[in-house]
Amino acid sequence: MPSSEYEPVFRLEGYQPASPLAAAQFDDRIALHDTELNVLAQHHTPDGRQSFFILHDASAVYGPPGDVQLVALHITRDAQARTFTFDSARLPLCALAQSWLIQRHCPAPALSRPDDVGTDPADETTVALEQRFRDHGNHFSIVMSYSGEGYPTQETVVLLEAAGRALPQPYRLLLETTDLRTCTHQLREGAFATADAALAWLEDRSTPMPKPRAVASQQLPVKPADPAPTSGRTR
């Protein structure tokens, strides 16, 4: 049994994976790391058929530098067959993990972070950006991310590409800076015409990060796309 209120309880007692593949994937993606997982948010449907989790994987710090530390997990149970299936994704920001679960029909309010878990938004800009990417993060795919470590500040970098490149500046650079002394985090967004331009700014940072230009008719692409696994990292 978990020894901490933050350790996940998956509610799978009496259930078996629905297939050998599901068993192998659950062991590899979830069970292998379960002693290092802590719950940031969770929701269980009243009928007991589905559970949704946002988990922090502390073991990520022992992997490649910049490895993604958050896991979004969706479990579906068949009460008659006593089996379960699941889907999961590793995502670098809590708002993107929330978006991924909302697309799988988790109620958005159920994914709110408890007051005693994690860090608080440092300002209203951060609150607004987190809400926008929570609600519309599925309109972007992840090109790369890097989750930094350190004290007293940590920085997470995420480069997104709009679905179909439908925006005038289809590449969005998100910078989340966490202050561990105040337990707060700040999120900022930059907009770029190309991925190379975004990465060049990230390397240099001698000018202010370009802000998204207002689009009168449409702010988001038409076709949503689930956030994809990271394809690369940069410092």
Summary of the structure (lengths in Angstrom):
residues: 235
radius of gyration: 18.3
end to end distance: 38.3
largest distance: 60.5
contacts: 694
relative contact order: 0.14
helix: 27%
strand: 31%
